[in-house]
Amino acid sequence: MNTTQEQLVALGGVFLAAVLVDKIAKTGQVSEADLSCMLGSLLIRDPKDTLEVYGGDDINLREGYRALIGALERDPNTLQREPLRYALSMLGLERQLAKRNDMMELIGKRLPQIQSQVEHFGPAHENVVAACGALYQDTLSTLRQRIQVHGDMRNLQQPNNASKIRALLLAGIRSARLWRQLGGHRWQLVISRRKLLKELYPMLRGN
């Protein structure tokens, strides 16, 4: 994989988290495989490559790639507006988090506790979801910029769904951090649009 493809895998993670947040908000449903992929990504410390963060295969990231392609193509028919808004907000929150060493330290301390829960229960278990959601609530949700999630209030008011949304936002911001560490910048999404799309189309098809 070249550097751009590595960046796109991480950005696919941001957009997948955004798509899943939108699904939970609107339908109350999300697949266990997608949830496991994103929550598992929080706990990979020293990956050999970016794909390993998402389970070693980007098949679970395809929905994220689709939403990213829709955003880069700017086609009103394929643009997923809410996921795009969530994704851009996560990229913004990651920049704020990068300036807060205290917050990074707290996240670093709490993730090993979540890791031991994952080993006991599995990544999509409600205890793990609750722990990830609580970590987001204690850290990123205290920043001035907040992510407003829109959807069906009956779904949003269910504590389990609220925890899943917070957990996915935490995972999405981790992906945003990874993207930044790989050299990703917001201006790329505007200036290098065609180059990114050229790399993305084969990735979506699994070539």
Backbone as a printed PyTorch tensor [residue, N CA C, xyz], in Angstrom:
tensor([[[  0.8410,  -1.2120,   0.0000],
         [  0.0000,   0.0000,   0.0000],
         [  0.8680,   1.2500,   0.0000]],

        [[  0.5180,   2.2360,  -0.8460],
         [  1.2560,   3.4900,  -0.8070],
         [  0.6980,   4.3940,   0.3030]],

        [[  1.3620,   5.5160,   0.5340],
         [  0.9890,   6.4030,   1.6490],
         [ -0.4440,   6.9070,   1.5040]],

        [[ -0.8240,   7.2820,   0.2710],
         [ -2.1840,   7.7890,   0.0580],
         [ -3.2180,   6.7180,   0.4020]],

        [[ -2.9560,   5.4770,  -0.0030],
         [ -3.8940,   4.3900,   0.3080],
         [ -3.9900,   4.1540,   1.8190]],

        [[ -2.8480,   4.2260,   2.4970],
         [ -2.8440,   4.0780,   3.9630],
         [ -3.7090,   5.1770,   4.5940]],

        [[ -3.5410,   6.3990,   4.1010],
         [ -4.3430,   7.5300,   4.6080],
         [ -5.8290,   7.2830,   4.3600]],

        [[ -6.1450,   6.7520,   3.1780],
         [ -7.5490,   6.5250,   2.8170],
         [ -8.1900,   5.4250,   3.6650]],

        [[ -7.3900,   4.4270,   4.0790],
         [ -7.9090,   3.3990,   4.9870],
         [ -8.3380,   4.0630,   6.3040]],

        [[ -7.4530,   4.9130,   6.8600],
         [ -7.7680,   5.6020,   8.1250],
         [ -8.9660,   6.5370,   7.9510]],

        [[ -9.0130,   7.2390,   6.8190],
         [-10.1330,   8.1480,   6.5540],
         [-11.4250,   7.3530,   6.3460]],

        [[-11.2930,   6.1590,   5.7390],
         [-12.4450,   5.2560,   5.6240],
         [-12.9850,   4.8940,   7.0030]],

        [[-12.0810,   4.7510,   7.9820],
         [-12.5010,   4.4790,   9.3650],
         [-13.2970,   5.6310,   9.9490]],

        [[-12.8530,   6.8580,   9.6700],
         [-13.5860,   8.0460,  10.1530],
         [-14.9900,   8.0600,   9.5560]],

        [[-15.0680,   7.8380,   8.2420],
         [-16.3650,   7.8940,   7.5530],
         [-17.2550,   6.7120,   7.9140]],

        [[-16.6560,   5.5460,   8.1770],
         [-17.4750,   4.4090,   8.6100],
         [-18.1000,   4.7110,   9.9630]],

        [[-17.3120,   5.2530,  10.8810],
         [-17.8580,   5.6270,  12.1960],
         [-19.0250,   6.6050,  12.0160]],

        [[-18.8550,   7.5630,  11.0990],
         [-19.8960,   8.5660,  10.8450],
         [-21.1670,   7.9270,  10.2780]],

        [[-21.0000,   6.9870,   9.3420],
         [-22.1520,   6.2910,   8.7480],
         [-22.8900,   5.4800,   9.8220]],

        [[-22.1310,   4.8050,  10.6840],
         [-22.7500,   3.9680,  11.7180],
         [-23.4880,   4.8110,  12.7530]],

        [[-22.9200,   5.9500,  13.1090],
         [-23.6020,   6.8780,  14.0270],
         [-24.9400,   7.2960,  13.4150]],

        [[-24.9110,   7.6330,  12.1250],
         [-26.1310,   8.0500,  11.4220],
         [-27.1700,   6.9240,  11.4060]],

        [[-26.7080,   5.6820,  11.1780],
         [-27.6240,   4.5290,  11.1560],
         [-28.2980,   4.3240,  12.5000]],

        [[-27.5050,   4.3730,  13.5690],
         [-28.0790,   4.1710,  14.9130],
         [-29.0840,   5.2750,  15.2200]],

        [[-28.7130,   6.5200,  14.8750],
         [-29.5910,   7.6610,  15.1590],
         [-30.9210,   7.5450,  14.4130]],

        [[-30.8690,   7.0140,  13.1820],
         [-32.0840,   6.9760,  12.3570],
         [-32.8650,   5.6760,  12.4740]],

        [[-32.1440,   4.5550,  12.6640],
         [-32.8380,   3.2520,  12.6560],
         [-32.7030,   2.4790,  13.9650]],

        [[-31.7270,   2.8720,  14.8040],
         [-31.4820,   2.1310,  16.0440],
         [-30.7320,   0.8340,  15.8100]],

        [[-30.2990,   0.5750,  14.5570],
         [-29.6530,  -0.6990,  14.2140],
         [-28.2330,  -0.4730,  13.6990]],

        [[-27.3460,  -1.4050,  14.0630],
         [-26.0020,  -1.4040,  13.4910],
         [-25.4910,  -2.8430,  13.5760]],

        [[-24.7340,  -3.2840,  12.5700],
         [-24.2980,  -4.6910,  12.5900],
         [-23.1820,  -4.8870,  13.6080]],

        [[-23.1480,  -6.0800,  14.1960],
         [-22.1230,  -6.3920,  15.1990],
         [-20.7310,  -6.3710,  14.5680]],

        [[-20.6400,  -6.8180,  13.3080],
         [-19.3330,  -6.8350,  12.6150],
         [-18.7750,  -5.4140,  12.4690]],

        [[-19.6490,  -4.4690,  12.0830],
         [-19.2090,  -3.0770,  11.9210],
         [-18.8030,  -2.4770,  13.2670]],

        [[-19.6110,  -2.7450,  14.2770],
         [-19.3270,  -2.2240,  15.6180],
         [-18.0060,  -2.8070,  16.1330]],

        [[-17.8190,  -4.1140,  15.9420],
         [-16.5880,  -4.7780,  16.3880],
         [-15.3680,  -4.2160,  15.6710]],

        [[-15.5110,  -3.9700,  14.3700],
         [-14.4110,  -3.4280,  13.5750],
         [-13.9660,  -2.0760,  14.1420]],

        [[-14.9250,  -1.1910,  14.3990],
         [-14.5770,   0.1550,  14.8580],
         [-14.0980,   0.1660,  16.3070]],

        [[-14.7660,  -0.5690,  17.1980],
         [-14.3350,  -0.5570,  18.6020],
         [-13.0000,  -1.2850,  18.7510]],

        [[-12.8150,  -2.3290,  17.9480],
         [-11.5350,  -3.0300,  17.9620],
         [-10.3880,  -2.1250,  17.5460]],

        [[-10.6770,  -1.1640,  16.6650],
         [ -9.6300,  -0.2590,  16.1650],
         [ -9.0530,   0.6370,  17.2660]],

        [[ -9.7990,   0.8040,  18.3390],
         [ -9.3200,   1.6300,  19.4570],
         [ -8.1610,   0.9760,  20.2040]],

        [[ -8.0450,  -0.3400,  20.0680],
         [ -7.1580,  -1.0900,  20.9620],
         [ -5.9000,  -1.6230,  20.2970]],

        [[ -5.7300,  -1.3560,  19.0020],
         [ -4.5340,  -1.8300,  18.2970],
         [ -3.4130,  -0.8180,  18.5440]],

        [[ -2.3650,  -1.2590,  19.2150],
         [ -1.2990,  -0.3340,  19.6190],
         [ -0.1950,  -0.1690,  18.5730]],

        [[  0.3680,  -1.2930,  18.1090],
         [  1.5080,  -1.2250,  17.1780],
         [  1.2070,  -2.0060,  15.9020]],

        [[  0.3270,  -1.4750,  15.0650],
         [ -0.0320,  -2.2150,  13.8460],
         [  1.1280,  -2.2520,  12.8540]],

        [[  1.2230,  -3.3460,  12.1090],
         [  2.2810,  -3.4290,  11.0800],
         [  1.9050,  -2.5640,   9.8780]],

        [[  0.6050,  -2.3670,   9.6720],
         [  0.1290,  -1.4340,   8.6510],
         [ -1.2510,  -0.9360,   9.0720]],

        [[ -1.7830,   0.0070,   8.3220],
         [ -3.0530,   0.6430,   8.7180],
         [ -4.2200,  -0.3370,   8.6800]],

        [[ -4.1940,  -1.2620,   7.7220],
         [ -5.2970,  -2.2240,   7.6120],
         [ -5.4360,  -3.0770,   8.8680]],

        [[ -4.3100,  -3.3580,   9.5290],
         [ -4.3580,  -4.2020,  10.7260],
         [ -5.2120,  -3.5630,  11.8290]],

        [[ -5.2650,  -2.2420,  11.8400],
         [ -6.0870,  -1.5220,  12.8180],
         [ -7.5620,  -1.9270,  12.6790]],

        [[ -7.9670,  -2.2490,  11.4530],
         [ -9.3750,  -2.5810,  11.1710],
         [ -9.5740,  -4.0770,  10.9130]],

        [[ -8.7190,  -4.8800,  11.5170],
         [ -8.8840,  -6.3290,  11.4230],
         [ -8.1250,  -6.9820,  10.2890]],

        [[ -7.2410,  -6.2290,   9.6140],
         [ -6.4010,  -6.8030,   8.5660],
         [ -7.0400,  -6.8560,   7.1870]],

        [[ -8.2620,  -6.3680,   7.0770],
         [ -8.9970,  -6.4250,   5.8090],
         [ -9.8960,  -5.1990,   5.7540]],

        [[ -9.9880,  -4.5910,   4.5700],
         [-10.8290,  -3.3820,   4.5190],
         [-12.2530,  -3.6550,   4.0540]],

        [[-12.6680,  -4.9320,   4.1080],
         [-14.0390,  -5.2450,   3.6800],
         [-15.0710,  -4.5090,   4.5370]],

        [[-14.7710,  -4.3790,   5.8490],
         [-15.7040,  -3.6680,   6.7330],
         [-15.7100,  -2.1580,   6.5090]],

        [[-14.6890,  -1.6690,   5.8160],
         [-14.5830,  -0.2170,   5.6060],
         [-15.3130,   0.2560,   4.3530]],

        [[-15.8710,  -0.6940,   3.5770],
         [-16.4620,  -0.3180,   2.2740],
         [-17.5340,   0.7700,   2.4090]],

        [[-18.3740,   0.6690,   3.4380],
         [-19.4130,   1.7060,   3.6130],
         [-18.7890,   3.0660,   3.8860]],

        [[-17.6830,   3.0540,   4.6060],
         [-16.9540,   4.3010,   4.8540],
         [-16.3800,   4.8630,   3.5650]],

        [[-15.8140,   3.9670,   2.7350],
         [-15.2780,   4.4070,   1.4360],
         [-16.3750,   5.0210,   0.5750]],

        [[-17.5600,   4.3570,   0.5930],
         [-18.6800,   4.8690,  -0.2230],
         [-19.0650,   6.2950,   0.1910]],

        [[-19.1520,   6.5010,   1.5020],
         [-19.5210,   7.8370,   2.0070],
         [-18.4340,   8.8510,   1.6740]],

        [[-17.1740,   8.4190,   1.7390],
         [-16.0560,   9.3110,   1.4170],
         [-16.0640,   9.6670,  -0.0690]],

        [[-16.3220,   8.6680,  -0.9170],
         [-16.4100,   8.9240,  -2.3680],
         [-17.5370,   9.9130,  -2.6600]],

        [[-18.6960,   9.7100,  -2.0080],
         [-19.8240,  10.6290,  -2.1850],
         [-19.4420,  12.0590,  -1.8240]],

        [[-18.6480,  12.1970,  -0.7470],
         [-18.2210,  13.5390,  -0.3080],
         [-17.2490,  14.1590,  -1.3060]],

        [[-16.3170,  13.3470,  -1.8130],
         [-15.3030,  13.8700,  -2.7470],
         [-15.8780,  14.1530,  -4.1280]],

        [[-16.8550,  13.3440,  -4.5520],
         [-17.4720,  13.5550,  -5.8800],
         [-18.4140,  14.7580,  -5.8870]],

        [[-18.9180,  15.0880,  -4.7160],
         [-19.8640,  16.2160,  -4.5570],
         [-21.1170,  16.0350,  -5.4090]],

        [[-21.5040,  14.7920,  -5.5990],
         [-22.7290,  14.4970,  -6.3510],
         [-23.8930,  14.4900,  -5.3580]],

        [[-24.8880,  15.3770,  -5.5470],
         [-26.0060,  15.4490,  -4.5970],
         [-26.7430,  14.1180,  -4.4280]],

        [[-26.6730,  13.2460,  -5.4610],
         [-27.3860,  11.9660,  -5.3840],
         [-26.6960,  10.9480,  -4.4800]],

        [[-25.3650,  11.0650,  -4.3460],
         [-24.6360,  10.0780,  -3.5310],
         [-24.0850,  10.6750,  -2.2420]],

        [[-24.1610,  11.9940,  -2.1190],
         [-23.6190,  12.6550,  -0.9170],
         [-24.4530,  12.2810,   0.3120]],

        [[-23.7980,  11.7580,   1.3290],
         [-24.4780,  11.4510,   2.6010],
         [-24.1960,  12.6150,   3.5530]],

        [[-25.1530,  13.5160,   3.6290],
         [-24.8940,  14.7930,   4.3070],
         [-24.5740,  14.6720,   5.7970]],

        [[-25.3910,  13.9100,   6.5270],
         [-25.1450,  13.7980,   7.9700],
         [-23.8110,  13.1030,   8.2560]],

        [[-23.5340,  11.9310,   7.6190],
         [-22.2210,  11.3230,   7.8550],
         [-21.0520,  12.2520,   7.5200]],

        [[-21.1850,  13.0510,   6.4450],
         [-20.1140,  13.9900,   6.1090],
         [-19.9290,  15.0070,   7.2390]],

        [[-21.0370,  15.4970,   7.7600],
         [-20.9540,  16.4790,   8.8570],
         [-20.2810,  15.8600,  10.0910]],

        [[-20.6770,  14.6170,  10.4040],
         [-20.0650,  13.9530,  11.5680],
         [-18.5710,  13.7270,  11.3360]],

        [[-18.2230,  13.3050,  10.1230],
         [-16.8090,  13.0210,   9.8140],
         [-15.9650,  14.2880,   9.9500]],

        [[-16.4470,  15.3920,   9.3940],
         [-15.6930,  16.6520,   9.4840],
         [-15.5960,  17.1260,  10.9390]],

        [[-16.6590,  16.8990,  11.7060],
         [-16.6230,  17.2680,  13.1290],
         [-15.5950,  16.4330,  13.8870]],

        [[-15.4950,  15.1340,  13.5320],
         [-14.5040,  14.2690,  14.1960],
         [-13.0880,  14.7170,  13.8590]],

        [[-12.8680,  15.1170,  12.6090],
         [-11.5430,  15.6250,  12.2310],
         [-11.2160,  16.8840,  13.0240]],

        [[-12.2210,  17.7300,  13.2350],
         [-12.0280,  18.9570,  14.0210],
         [-11.7490,  18.6590,  15.4870]],

        [[-12.4860,  17.7110,  16.0550],
         [-12.2910,  17.3410,  17.4680],
         [-10.9180,  16.7150,  17.6910]],

        [[-10.4280,  15.9670,  16.7050],
         [ -9.0950,  15.3630,  16.8420],
         [ -8.0350,  16.4490,  16.9700]],

        [[ -8.2090,  17.5550,  16.2640],
         [ -7.2410,  18.6650,  16.3650],
         [ -7.2670,  19.2560,  17.7620]],

        [[ -8.4680,  19.3590,  18.3460],
         [ -8.5620,  19.8890,  19.7180],
         [ -7.9510,  18.9220,  20.7230]],

        [[ -8.2180,  17.6240,  20.5150],
         [ -7.6850,  16.6080,  21.4140],
         [ -6.1560,  16.6210,  21.4060]],

        [[ -5.5670,  16.8400,  20.2210],
         [ -4.1000,  16.8260,  20.0790],
         [ -3.4360,  17.8730,  20.9710]],

        [[ -4.1850,  18.9200,  21.3360],
         [ -3.6180,  19.9960,  22.1800],
         [ -3.8070,  19.7210,  23.6640]],

        [[ -4.5010,  18.6310,  23.9910],
         [ -4.8270,  18.3410,  25.3890],
         [ -4.0990,  17.0920,  25.8930]],

        [[ -2.8850,  17.2900,  26.3810],
         [ -2.0940,  16.1500,  26.8700],
         [ -2.7760,  15.4360,  28.0230]],

        [[ -3.4800,  16.1950,  28.8670],
         [ -4.1750,  15.5930,  30.0180],
         [ -5.2440,  14.6010,  29.5430]],

        [[ -5.9480,  15.0030,  28.5040],
         [ -7.0210,  14.1610,  27.9610],
         [ -6.4540,  12.9180,  27.2780]],

        [[ -5.3580,  13.1280,  26.5440],
         [ -4.7030,  12.0010,  25.8610],
         [ -4.2090,  10.9900,  26.9000]],

        [[ -3.7030,  11.5200,  28.0010],
         [ -3.1890,  10.6550,  29.0670],
         [ -4.3190,   9.8250,  29.6810]],

        [[ -5.4420,  10.4730,  29.9200],
         [ -6.5990,   9.7700,  30.5050],
         [ -7.0870,   8.6590,  29.5620]],

        [[ -7.1750,   8.9900,  28.2780],
         [ -7.5870,   7.9800,  27.2920],
         [ -6.5850,   6.8200,  27.2910]],

        [[ -5.3000,   7.1590,  27.3170],
         [ -4.2490,   6.1420,  27.3410],
         [ -4.3290,   5.2350,  28.5600]],

        [[ -4.7660,   5.7910,  29.6820],
         [ -4.8960,   4.9950,  30.9130],
         [ -6.1120,   4.0780,  30.8750]],

        [[ -7.1890,   4.5760,  30.2850],
         [ -8.4520,   3.8330,  30.3220],
         [ -8.5340,   2.7300,  29.2610]],

        [[ -7.8390,   2.9050,  28.1400],
         [ -7.9480,   1.9100,  27.0610],
         [ -7.4810,   0.5040,  27.4740]],

        [[ -6.4010,   0.3660,  28.2620],
         [ -6.0260,  -0.9940,  28.6930],
         [ -7.1140,  -1.6770,  29.5340]],

        [[ -7.8640,  -0.8860,  30.3090],
         [ -8.9870,  -1.4650,  31.0840],
         [-10.0570,  -1.9800,  30.1210]],

        [[-10.3050,  -1.2030,  29.0590],
         [-11.2940,  -1.6230,  28.0520],
         [-10.7840,  -2.8690,  27.3250]],

        [[ -9.4780,  -2.9000,  27.0710],
         [ -8.8680,  -4.0650,  26.4170],
         [ -9.1430,  -5.3550,  27.2050]],

        [[ -9.0140,  -5.2720,  28.5290],
         [ -9.2480,  -6.4800,  29.3360],
         [-10.7270,  -6.8850,  29.2960]],

        [[-11.6260,  -5.9050,  29.1690],
         [-13.0530,  -6.2230,  29.0080],
         [-13.3090,  -6.9040,  27.6610]],

        [[-12.6300,  -6.4150,  26.6170],
         [-12.7770,  -7.0140,  25.2800],
         [-12.3140,  -8.4730,  25.3090]],

        [[-11.2000,  -8.7200,  25.9860],
         [-10.6810, -10.0970,  26.0720],
         [-11.6680, -11.0110,  26.7930]],

        [[-12.4130, -10.4390,  27.7270],
         [-13.3720, -11.2270,  28.5080],
         [-14.7180, -11.3980,  27.7850]],

        [[-15.2160, -10.2810,  27.2180],
         [-16.5790, -10.2780,  26.6600],
         [-16.6510, -10.2760,  25.1270]],

        [[-15.6030,  -9.7590,  24.4410],
         [-15.6810,  -9.5270,  22.9880],
         [-15.9230,  -8.0470,  22.7110]],

        [[-15.5100,  -7.5440,  21.5100],
         [-15.5070,  -6.0950,  21.2580],
         [-16.8730,  -5.4210,  21.1790]],

        [[-17.9320,  -6.1760,  20.8250],
         [-19.2400,  -5.5200,  20.6480],
         [-20.1620,  -5.7200,  21.8570]],

        [[-19.6290,  -6.2750,  22.9460],
         [-20.4550,  -6.5220,  24.1360],
         [-20.8960,  -5.2070,  24.7620]],

        [[-22.0730,  -5.2030,  25.3670],
         [-22.6300,  -3.9500,  25.9040],
         [-21.7380,  -3.3350,  26.9900]],

        [[-20.9940,  -4.1660,  27.7390],
         [-20.0820,  -3.6170,  28.7580],
         [-18.9420,  -2.8270,  28.1160]],

        [[-18.4300,  -3.3640,  27.0040],
         [-17.3490,  -2.7010,  26.2700],
         [-17.8810,  -1.4050,  25.6400]],

        [[-19.0590,  -1.4930,  25.0260],
         [-19.6890,  -0.3130,  24.4110],
         [-19.8910,   0.7740,  25.4740]],

        [[-20.3880,   0.3680,  26.6390],
         [-20.6390,   1.3240,  27.7270],
         [-19.3350,   1.9700,  28.2030]],

        [[-18.2720,   1.1620,  28.3130],
         [-16.9750,   1.6900,  28.7670],
         [-16.3970,   2.6800,  27.7570]],

        [[-16.4970,   2.3610,  26.4610],
         [-16.0160,   3.2720,  25.4120],
         [-16.8540,   4.5490,  25.3800]],

        [[-18.1660,   4.3890,  25.5200],
         [-19.0630,   5.5490,  25.5480],
         [-18.7650,   6.4540,  26.7270]],

        [[-18.5000,   5.8530,  27.8910],
         [-18.1910,   6.6340,  29.1020],
         [-16.8640,   7.3720,  28.9430]],

        [[-15.9000,   6.7290,  28.2710],
         [-14.5980,   7.3760,  28.0480],
         [-14.7590,   8.6080,  27.1530]],

        [[-15.5930,   8.4710,  26.1240],
         [-15.8690,   9.6340,  25.2540],
         [-16.5330,  10.7500,  26.0670]],

        [[-17.4860,  10.3530,  26.8970],
         [-18.2420,  11.3310,  27.6840],
         [-17.3360,  12.0840,  28.6680]],

        [[-16.3750,  11.3560,  29.2460],
         [-15.4840,  11.9670,  30.2350],
         [-14.3820,  12.8140,  29.6060]],

        [[-14.1840,  12.6810,  28.3050],
         [-13.0740,  13.3920,  27.6610],
         [-13.5750,  14.3050,  26.5380]],

        [[-13.7910,  13.7270,  25.3680],
         [-14.0790,  14.5460,  24.1810],
         [-15.3770,  15.3280,  24.2730]],

        [[-16.3650,  14.7810,  24.9830],
         [-17.6410,  15.5210,  25.0360],
         [-17.5460,  16.7260,  25.9710]],

        [[-16.4080,  16.8870,  26.6720],
         [-16.2450,  18.0750,  27.5330],
         [-15.6070,  19.2400,  26.7660]],

        [[-15.1470,  18.9860,  25.5340],
         [-14.5510,  20.0580,  24.7250],
         [-15.6400,  21.0180,  24.2480]],

        [[-15.2010,  22.2240,  23.8920],
         [-16.1890,  23.2500,  23.5210],
         [-16.9730,  22.8500,  22.2700]],

        [[-16.2540,  22.2950,  21.2820],
         [-16.9400,  21.8400,  20.0590],
         [-17.6650,  20.5260,  20.3740]],

        [[-18.9480,  20.4840,  20.1160],
         [-19.7200,  19.2620,  20.3720],
         [-20.2990,  18.7470,  19.0590]],

        [[-20.4560,  17.4430,  18.9720],
         [-21.0720,  16.8540,  17.7750],
         [-22.5520,  16.6410,  18.0610]],

        [[-23.3770,  17.3520,  17.3340],
         [-24.8280,  17.2120,  17.4760],
         [-25.2990,  16.0970,  16.5440]],

        [[-25.8600,  15.0450,  17.1170],
         [-26.3300,  13.9130,  16.3090],
         [-27.8330,  14.0470,  16.0880]],

        [[-28.2440,  13.9640,  14.8180],
         [-29.6640,  14.1030,  14.4730],
         [-30.2490,  12.7540,  14.0810]],

        [[-31.4740,  12.5090,  14.4940],
         [-32.1380,  11.2560,  14.1410],
         [-33.4820,  11.1490,  14.8270]],

        [[-33.9480,   9.9270,  14.9820],
         [-35.2280,   9.6500,  15.6300],
         [-35.0150,   9.6860,  17.1500]],

        [[-35.7280,  10.5550,  17.8340],
         [-35.5250,  10.7150,  19.2850],
         [-35.7410,   9.4060,  20.0390]],

        [[-36.6180,   8.5420,  19.5260],
         [-36.8550,   7.2470,  20.2080],
         [-35.5780,   6.4100,  20.2100]],

        [[-34.7900,   6.5160,  19.1560],
         [-33.5090,   5.7950,  19.1050],
         [-32.4480,   6.4860,  19.9530]],

        [[-32.4050,   7.8120,  19.8410],
         [-31.3540,   8.5710,  20.5250],
         [-31.5050,   8.5250,  22.0490]],

        [[-32.7310,   8.3750,  22.5210],
         [-32.9640,   8.3900,  23.9710],
         [-32.6970,   7.0460,  24.6390]],

        [[-32.4800,   6.0000,  23.8570],
         [-32.1680,   4.7000,  24.4590],
         [-30.7080,   4.6990,  24.9200]],

        [[-30.4670,   4.4310,  26.2170],
         [-29.1000,   4.5000,  26.7530],
         [-28.0910,   3.6560,  25.9790]],

        [[-28.5160,   2.4710,  25.5320],
         [-27.6050,   1.5960,  24.8060],
         [-27.1840,   2.2200,  23.4720]],

        [[-28.1420,   2.8500,  22.7810],
         [-27.8310,   3.5240,  21.5160],
         [-26.9360,   4.7340,  21.7480]],

        [[-27.2180,   5.4750,  22.8100],
         [-26.3940,   6.6520,  23.1370],
         [-24.9480,   6.2230,  23.3940]],

        [[-24.7760,   5.0930,  24.1020],
         [-23.4240,   4.5730,  24.3720],
         [-22.7350,   4.1560,  23.0790]],

        [[-23.4910,   3.4920,  22.1880],
         [-22.9040,   3.0670,  20.9060],
         [-22.4560,   4.2810,  20.0910]],

        [[-23.2760,   5.3190,  20.0660],
         [-22.9370,   6.5270,  19.3070],
         [-21.6540,   7.1580,  19.8670]],

        [[-21.5850,   7.2880,  21.1940],
         [-20.3830,   7.8830,  21.8080],
         [-19.1570,   7.0150,  21.5470]],

        [[-19.3320,   5.6960,  21.6650],
         [-18.2070,   4.7690,  21.4360],
         [-17.7090,   4.8830,  19.9990]],

        [[-18.6290,   4.9990,  19.0470],
         [-18.2560,   5.1090,  17.6360],
         [-17.5850,   6.4550,  17.3390]],

        [[-18.0380,   7.5110,  18.0090],
         [-17.3830,   8.8140,  17.8250],
         [-15.9470,   8.7550,  18.3430]],

        [[-15.7530,   8.0750,  19.4730],
         [-14.3980,   7.9000,  20.0170],
         [-13.5190,   7.1450,  19.0140]],

        [[-14.0690,   6.0610,  18.4500],
         [-13.3230,   5.2640,  17.4700],
         [-13.0470,   6.0750,  16.2010]],

        [[-14.0180,   6.8750,  15.7840],
         [-13.8370,   7.7180,  14.5970],
         [-12.7370,   8.7460,  14.8010]],

        [[-12.6490,   9.2920,  16.0100],
         [-11.6170,  10.2910,  16.3140],
         [-10.2470,   9.6150,  16.3930]],

        [[-10.2180,   8.3620,  16.8360],
         [ -8.9620,   7.6010,  16.8190],
         [ -8.5000,   7.4200,  15.3680]],

        [[ -9.4500,   7.1210,  14.4700],
         [ -9.1130,   6.9920,  13.0460],
         [ -8.6300,   8.3290,  12.4740]],

        [[ -9.2530,   9.4200,  12.9120],
         [ -8.8330,  10.7610,  12.4660],
         [ -7.3950,  11.0420,  12.9120]],

        [[ -7.0730,  10.5950,  14.1120],
         [ -5.7100,  10.7690,  14.6350],
         [ -4.7140,   9.9650,  13.7980]],

        [[ -5.1070,   8.7550,  13.4730],
         [ -4.2610,   7.8850,  12.6510],
         [ -4.0280,   8.5220,  11.2790]],

        [[ -5.0990,   9.0330,  10.6920],
         [ -5.0160,   9.7060,   9.3840],
         [ -4.0300,  10.8620,   9.4480]],

        [[ -4.1170,  11.6480,  10.5200],
         [ -3.2260,  12.7970,  10.7000],
         [ -1.7770,  12.3160,  10.8630]],

        [[ -1.5870,  11.2260,  11.6340],
         [ -0.2290,  10.6940,  11.8430],
         [  0.3770,  10.1740,  10.5380]],

        [[ -0.4770,   9.7670,   9.6070],
         [ -0.0130,   9.2800,   8.2990],
         [  0.2090,  10.4210,   7.3040]],

        [[  0.0430,  11.6480,   7.7800],
         [  0.2840,  12.8230,   6.9330],
         [ -0.9550,  13.4200,   6.3010]],

        [[ -2.1410,  12.9850,   6.7570],
         [ -3.3920,  13.5140,   6.2070],
         [ -3.6680,  14.9500,   6.6600]],

        [[ -4.2060,  15.7650,   5.7540],
         [ -4.5850,  17.1560,   6.0690],
         [ -5.9390,  17.4630,   5.4380]],

        [[ -6.6830,  18.3400,   6.0920],
         [ -8.0340,  18.6610,   5.5760],
         [ -7.9880,  19.2410,   4.1650]],

        [[ -6.9480,  20.0330,   3.8740],
         [ -6.9000,  20.6470,   2.5330],
         [ -6.7960,  19.6130,   1.4280]],

        [[ -6.2660,  18.4250,   1.7630],
         [ -6.1910,  17.3360,   0.7650],
         [ -7.5650,  17.0160,   0.1820]],

        [[ -8.5840,  17.0990,   1.0430],
         [ -9.9430,  16.7290,   0.6270],
         [-10.4740,  17.6820,  -0.4370]],

        [[ -9.8500,  18.8560,  -0.5180],
         [-10.2650,  19.8370,  -1.5240],
         [ -9.2860,  19.8230,  -2.6990]],

        [[ -7.9850,  19.9590,  -2.3900],
         [ -6.9740,  20.1180,  -3.4300],
         [ -6.6950,  18.8030,  -4.1710]],

        [[ -6.6630,  17.6890,  -3.4170],
         [ -6.2650,  16.4100,  -4.0370],
         [ -7.4570,  15.4920,  -4.2890]],

        [[ -8.6180,  16.0840,  -4.4780],
         [ -9.8540,  15.3250,  -4.6430],
         [ -9.7510,  14.2380,  -5.7230]],

        [[ -9.2730,  14.6130,  -6.9000],
         [ -9.2190,  13.6620,  -8.0230],
         [ -8.2300,  12.5310,  -7.7520]],

        [[ -7.1030,  12.8830,  -7.1610],
         [ -6.0870,  11.8730,  -6.8390],
         [ -6.6560,  10.8720,  -5.8210]],

        [[ -7.3480,  11.3900,  -4.8280],
         [ -7.9240,  10.5130,  -3.7990],
         [ -8.9830,   9.5930,  -4.4070]],

        [[ -9.8100,  10.1420,  -5.2790],
         [-10.8600,   9.3320,  -5.9140],
         [-10.2540,   8.2270,  -6.7800]],

        [[ -9.1830,   8.5620,  -7.4840],
         [ -8.5110,   7.5860,  -8.3470],
         [ -8.0110,   6.3870,  -7.5240]],

        [[ -7.5220,   6.6620,  -6.3220],
         [ -7.0450,   5.5870,  -5.4360],
         [ -8.2170,   4.8450,  -4.7870]],

        [[ -9.2960,   5.5830,  -4.5170],
         [-10.4260,   5.0110,  -3.7680],
         [-11.2670,   4.0270,  -4.5640]],

        [[-11.4920,   4.3070,  -5.8470],
         [-12.3880,   3.4460,  -6.6280],
         [-11.9520,   1.9680,  -6.5890]],

        [[-10.6590,   1.6620,  -6.8340],
         [-10.2500,   0.2580,  -6.7520],
         [-10.3590,  -0.3070,  -5.3300]],

        [[-10.1250,   0.5480,  -4.3180],
         [-10.2260,   0.0840,  -2.9340],
         [-11.6690,  -0.3150,  -2.6000]],

        [[-12.6220,   0.4270,  -3.1430],
         [-14.0380,   0.1150,  -2.9110],
         [-14.4150,  -1.2140,  -3.5700]],

        [[-13.8200,  -1.4470,  -4.7450],
         [-14.1250,  -2.6870,  -5.4620],
         [-13.3270,  -3.8780,  -4.9210]],

        [[-12.3580,  -3.5860,  -4.0450],
         [-11.5570,  -4.6710,  -3.4680],
         [-10.4330,  -5.1140,  -4.3790]],

        [[-10.0040,  -4.2090,  -5.3040],
         [ -8.9020,  -4.5630,  -6.2310],
         [ -7.5660,  -4.2930,  -5.5650]]])
